[in-house]
Amino acid sequence: MPELSKLPERPAIRRQLPRWSELRPLLRTRRIELDATERRLRRALTIADLREAARRRTPRAAFDYTDGAAEGEVSLRRARSLFRRLQFNPSILRDVSKVETATTILGRPSAYPFAFAPTGFTRMMQHEGESAVARVAERVGIPYGLSTVGTTSIEDVAAAAPAADKWFQLYIWTDRAAGKDLVDRAREAGYTALVLTVDVPVAGARLRDVRNGMTIPPTLTPKTLIDMATHPAWWFNLLTTKPLTFASLSDWPGTVAELINTMFDPTVTFEDLAWMRESWPGSLVVKGIQNVDDARKVVDLGVDGVVVSNHGGRQLDRAPVPLELLPQVVDAVGDRAEVLVDTGIMSGADIVACLALGAKAALVGRAYLYGLMAGGERGVQRAADILGTEIRRTMQLLGVADVSELNRSHVTLPAVPF
Ligand SMILES: Cc1cc2nc3c(=O)[nH]c(=O)nc-3n(C[C@H](O)[C@H](O)[C@H](O)COP(=O)(O)O)c2cc1C
């Protein structure tokens, strides 16, 4: 190596003044976005970004009700962590210039292999609520699940998104006749699937809600009055739109709190499922499957689909991680029923992993609720766009041109899941 002092002299760099014609192509002026919601949503590149925007815009009690899970929140953390820790195994030199994300879910076409999961009290998170979510599902071409404890009625959601593939989620509660009445109304309104949620014999312990003194609807206490100063738009929208009620249960004579106490019935058994199968001619799905035996039992009773789920970690803490259980359930019942999965999905890549491990489709809950809280209907659309883009890109990078080609070789789960 020659010494620096011995290096040959470098030729002098000739400098010149830049000409305007040379600078002009380098100048990129961005249109200033005057709409604050649009600005906020454009900046969100991931569901985690939408979550952050939602957190800033929403009063703590409502955000925590959505974001939180039960007890130590271990079920939710483990589910999200397994998605992060799995390994994708790509194949090279495949033609992925065109990617097909469309599939069928419960026998009906869906533009993407995911659906919006049923979530209660959606209008409490943001005033546009269930109708906004259903409209996005209609526009995107994916199914939407309305919760029994929705804050928009069965009929109003149907009117808001007449062409959407709508599912109705049912909690069988003490008053069986009232449940039957809801099921009849869902059928009348054109809902195609009944989703029976079976992981709520009693309500889970959402400790964030207890600590925040969360009530439904929110009550005006000194604490909430202070909150109004920091989230005036949210409170203005809440107080100037239809009061929050369980819209499909308008005949309920008591308070919302009393209804919640009677809503979950610890006496529900497989016999109720048999009864439900007789009274619902459409697709019947059991949501909340957490072991292979139960999956077999409900499929023996004639259901069309199961959702391997621990309710987004909002019920039993330290529950099985749905993604880990999924392949076993698929092996046991996949030839007789459609296997769906949820809990912990924060990206389109997570959905691709679910499909690779045998799910027909995934349900997403918080992912779209973060979008809703960040920017109403446009925020839900942004969440769907983010998930769709990530699904397509992940498939292309895996060397997969059609969702039907995804298989177990594309994903390796870690030997020690947590
Ligand atoms: C705020 C919130 C409310 C929910 N309400 C219901 C409900 O009323 N009925 C139901 O079956 N599941 C309900 N779920 C569970 C979802 O359907 C789904 O299983 C869960 O959100 C999936 O996990 P993820 O949020 O990590 O995607 C709720 C979930 C959240 C986050």
The ligand as an SDF file (V2000), in Angstrom:
LIG
                    3D

 31 33  0  0  0  0  0  0  0  0999 V2000
  -63.1090   -4.5800   20.5950 C   0  0  0  0  0  0  0  0  0  0  0  0
  -63.4420   -5.9930   20.2550 C   0  0  0  0  0  0  0  0  0  0  0  0
  -64.7510   -6.4260   20.3790 C   0  0  0  0  0  0  0  0  0  0  0  0
  -65.0780   -7.7420   20.0500 C   0  0  0  0  0  0  0  0  0  0  0  0
  -66.3920   -8.1560   20.1260 N   0  0  0  0  0  0  0  0  0  0  0  0
  -66.7050   -9.4080   19.7310 C   0  0  0  0  0  0  0  0  0  0  0  0
  -68.0700   -9.8270   19.7090 C   0  0  0  0  0  0  0  0  0  0  0  0
  -68.9720   -9.0630   20.0230 O   0  0  0  0  0  0  0  0  0  0  0  0
  -68.3170  -11.0880   19.3050 N   0  0  0  0  0  0  0  0  0  0  0  0
  -67.3380  -11.9620   18.9340 C   0  0  0  0  0  0  0  0  0  0  0  0
  -67.6220  -13.1040   18.5770 O   0  0  0  0  0  0  0  0  0  0  0  0
  -66.0490  -11.5860   18.9360 N   0  0  0  0  0  0  0  0  0  0  0  0
  -65.7120  -10.3370   19.3160 C   0  0  0  0  0  0  0  0  0  0  0  0
  -64.3980   -9.9450   19.2900 N   0  0  0  0  0  0  0  0  0  0  0  0
  -63.3570  -10.8930   18.8310 C   0  0  0  0  0  0  0  0  0  0  0  0
  -63.1580  -10.7870   17.3220 C   0  0  0  0  0  0  0  0  0  0  0  0
  -64.2580  -11.2950   16.6210 O   0  0  0  0  0  0  0  0  0  0  0  0
  -61.9110  -11.5720   16.8780 C   0  0  0  0  0  0  0  0  0  0  0  0
  -62.0000  -12.8900   17.3460 O   0  0  0  0  0  0  0  0  0  0  0  0
  -60.6190  -10.9290   17.3980 C   0  0  0  0  0  0  0  0  0  0  0  0
  -60.6910   -9.5400   17.3390 O   0  0  0  0  0  0  0  0  0  0  0  0
  -59.4360  -11.4220   16.5880 C   0  0  0  0  0  0  0  0  0  0  0  0
  -58.2420  -10.9450   17.0740 O   0  0  0  0  0  0  0  0  0  0  0  0
  -57.5080   -9.6180   16.5310 P   0  0  0  0  0  0  0  0  0  0  0  0
  -58.2410   -8.4480   17.1220 O   0  0  0  0  0  0  0  0  0  0  0  0
  -56.1270   -9.7390   17.0790 O   0  0  0  0  0  0  0  0  0  0  0  0
  -57.5920   -9.6410   15.0360 O   0  0  0  0  0  0  0  0  0  0  0  0
  -64.0590   -8.6380   19.6270 C   0  0  0  0  0  0  0  0  0  0  0  0
  -62.7420   -8.1790   19.4910 C   0  0  0  0  0  0  0  0  0  0  0  0
  -62.4320   -6.8630   19.7990 C   0  0  0  0  0  0  0  0  0  0  0  0
  -61.0200   -6.4070   19.6200 C   0  0  0  0  0  0  0  0  0  0  0  0
  1  2  1  0
  2  3  1  0
  2 30  2  0
  3  4  2  0
  4  5  1  0
  4 28  1  0
  5  6  2  0
  6  7  1  0
  6 13  1  0
  7  8  2  0
  7  9  1  0
  9 10  1  0
 10 11  2  0
 10 12  1  0
 12 13  2  0
 13 14  1  0
 14 15  1  0
 14 28  1  0
 15 16  1  0
 16 17  1  0
 16 18  1  0
 18 19  1  0
 18 20  1  0
 20 21  1  0
 20 22  1  0
 22 23  1  0
 23 24  1  0
 24 25  2  0
 24 26  1  0
 24 27  1  0
 28 29  2  0
 29 30  1  0
 30 31  1  0
M  END
$$$$
